Amino acid sequence: MDAKVSEILRMLDNYEGNEKEIFEMLEREVTARKALRKSIKKRLQSIENNS
């Protein structure tokens, strides 16, 4: 588990009514991971096409 996910889980454990902030952090993390996944997929396709 990476540091960002651990941070979010700690926030959930210490929940103090900050659901909007937690939700926004989760949205940013999901968006970042989707972008990374898309980038990796494009790189792999490029490597396959050049082989």
C-alpha positions in Angstrom: 0.0 0.0 0.0 1.5 3.3 -0.9 1.9 6.4 1.3 -1.1 8.3 -0.1 -3.5 5.5 0.5 -2.1 5.0 4.0 -2.7 8.7 4.6 -6.3 8.5 3.5 -6.9 5.5 5.7 -5.4 7.3 8.7 -7.8 10.2 8.0 -10.7 7.8 7.9 -9.6 6.2 11.2 -9.4 9.7 12.8 -12.7 10.9 11.1 -13.9 14.1 12.6 -16.7 15.1 10.3 -14.4 16.0 7.4 -16.1 13.8 4.8 -15.9 16.5 2.0 -12.1 16.8 2.4 -11.7 13.0 2.5 -13.9 12.5 -0.5 -12.0 15.2 -2.5 -8.7 13.5 -1.6 -10.0 10.1 -2.7 -11.3 11.7 -6.0 -7.8 13.2 -6.7 -6.1 9.9 -5.9 -8.4 8.0 -8.2 -7.9 10.5 -11.0 -4.2 10.4 -10.6 -4.2 6.6 -10.7 -6.4 6.5 -13.8 -4.0 8.9 -15.6 -1.0 6.8 -14.6 -2.7 3.6 -15.8 -3.6 5.2 -19.1 0.0 6.4 -19.5 1.4 3.0 -18.8 -1.0 1.4 -21.2 0.0 3.8 -24.0 3.7 3.1 -23.3 3.2 -0.6 -23.4 1.3 -0.3 -26.7 4.1 1.8 -28.1 6.7 -0.8 -27.1 4.6 -3.6 -28.6 4.1 -1.7 -31.9 7.9 -1.0 -32.2 8.9 -4.6 -31.6 
